[in-house]
């Protein structure tokens, strides 16, 4: 049975106009078409919190092994071992356990002094200038340096690595992302660093991955292959750069629109951690994930057939009034309980502790130096991607 929509609401992740402010459409989806079908791009979508949360943990009905992005699933690309965000158990369990040794909250929190210093290096030269860019001057700088530090990438090469990640995610307006089998998953850009670290071990993620012994899905105890490590590094570099950059940009935009709440954060920095949680709920850098439907599933009396693509609209779920009363209102005092920005269940974001730390430190350091700012909307620009949502540039007047 083909699902048809009883409502005339239209959602398209590639529509630039919708992406500029998807929340009115998300609200209509939740109320009028909680199971939505887009005929043009041939995907289904769930938008209510309860449905999205259930979808994220239902590994029988929804699988990740075909990819977590609409275009990627449609392209039919075979994932090599190591792209753990696009894997299912038992392979996902094995690969995740390796990285989870590194991305513990304790280890991430130990980075706070270095992150604070990196923020200071970016922000101090801007004092007195009258303006700066939340993305170019901070959001695109500090996360890149942190990931470079974790991976052992020389500082001279970090910008090139970041720019490659960004370029891979960019799209033409209104168009899907174009993938190739080699371009998306290849980690060859990091090959020389891996080879160097093989002979020159250090205290970084690359060295830890090179030396890690584990039991794979066949029960064999071994080390990661060179190709697996390259893929790991590619995934970590991409996830660590792009989404945190967008979080910092949203902090600049949303707090400029809520100056009274920004002033409360200046007066009481203890409110900043909860403000970051509210920012993550209110403007998630990744507003949706996709899954391949492994077997027919029923939603709202209709059947979604096996082999379909289901989009789980995290950005909509995070504003569902059923879970978060008055969900379209930004409130740094809100008791934020389990937003879905970092996912849920087996694929909960391994870098969540690091992203929270970077966001918290970045916001605190900005507010110390610039307690007030206004966005230069004429020169602000949303990034052209269909996978993450945020600002390419966000210049502000201070």
Secondary structure, DSSP 8 states (H G I E B T S, - for coil): -----SS-----TT-HHHHHTTHHHHHHHHHH-SEEEETTTTEEEE-SHHHHHHHHH-TTTEESTT-SSHHHHHHT----TT-GGG--TTHHHHHHHHHHTTS-HHHHHTTHHHHHHHHHHHHGGGTTSSEEEIIIIIITTHHHHHHHHHHT--HHHHHHHHHHHHHHH---TT------HHHHH--GGGHHHHHHHHHS--SSHHHHHHH-EEE-TTS-EEE--HHHHHHHHHHHHHHHHHHHHHHHHHHHHHHHH-HHHHHHHHH-GGGHHHHHHHHHHHT-SS--EEEEE-S-EEETTEEE-TT-EEEE-HHHHTT-TTTSTTTTS--TTS-----STT--GGG--TTHHHHHHHHHHHHHHHHHH-S--EE-GGG-EE---SS---EEE-EEE-
